[in-house]
Amino acid sequence: MEDAIKVLLAEDSPQDVELIEEELQQMRLHYRLQTVSRRAAYEASLKDFSPDLILSNYSLPDFDGLTALRLAQQWVPGTPVIIVTRSLTELIAVDCLKAGALDYVIKEHLERL
């Protein structure tokens, strides 16, 4: 899978991982998915996996979407980050976009990916 898009998914819900992966498959993308749920694993993946795209839940066990975004900007600058979450207040969404997120997607509307 040499030309596969490397997608790093920061998500702690196995059901949501499955839903997001189903959506990626429907897009017929040639991709490799690496899933993490903890900050240490996320940081290691930024360094070792070098993703082409990052999808991050906003609320994770030991970090949040803004932290995920800032870490990505530090370790893999220019890599697009999309916040994927169940609910996001308008204020948090604006903060994420101002901080450099490419977009945000509510999980009930994963087709927007």
N, C-alpha and C positions, 0 to 999 in steps of 0.2 A: 504494500500500500504506500508506495513511494510518494505519489502525488496527493495523498489524502490530506484533507484539512484536519489539523490537530485542534480538537475542541476540548477545553478544560471546563468541566462542570463542577461548580462548588454548590453542593446540594446535600442536605442531610435526610431527606425523605426518600426512601426507596421507591415509593409509588410515584413521586414526582420525577425521579430519575427515569423511570420507565416511560412516563408520559412524554417527557422531553425527548428521549431517545426515539420514541415512536414518531414524534413530529419531525425529527431530523431524518428518519428513514423515509417518511412520506415526501420529503423534499428531494429525495434521490441524490443526496450529497455523498460524495466519496470522502468519508471522514474516519478518524480514530478518536474515540471518546475516552477521556480519563476523568473519573469522578472522585472528588474528595469532599470531606465534610468538616475537617478540622483545619485550623490555621497552619499548623506545622506541615501538614501534608500539602496544603495549598502552596505554601512558599517553596517546598521541595519541588512540586510540579512546575512552578514557574521557571525554576532554574533548570530542571532536568528534562521536562517534556517540551518546553519552549512552544506554548500553544499559539495557534494562528487566530483563535477566537476564544474568548472567555465568557461563559454564561454563569452568573453568580446569583444565588438566592440572596435576598437582602438580609434575612435573619438566619444566622448559623450559630452552632453551639458556642463558639468562642471568638467569633468575629462577625462583622457585618459587611454589607455590600460596599459601603464607602471605604472600609479598610481593604477589601479585596481589590477595589479600583486603585487605591493608592499604592498597594504592593505591586500590582501589575504595572503601573506607570514607572515604578522604580526598577523592576526586574526585566520587564519586556515592553519597553516604551513603544507606543504606537499600535499595540495590539488592541483591537476593539473589545470592549467590555459591555455586555448587555446584562442589566439587572433583571432577574426573573423572580417574581414573588407572588404570593397570594393576594396581598393587599399592600398598597403603598400610598401614603398620604401625598397630596400634591406638593407639600413643602419638601418632603424627602425626595420625591421624584425630581423636583427642580434642583435640589442640592446635588443629587447624583449626576444629573446632566451638566450642571455648572462645573462639577469636579472633573468632568471628562468622559462620563459614560456615553457610549454611542446611542443607547436607547434603554428603555425599560419595557418589560412585557409582563402583564398580569397573567398568572398561570391559567386562568379561565379562558384566555385568548392566545394560547400558544401558537395558533396559526399565524400570528403576526411575526413570528420568528422568520 
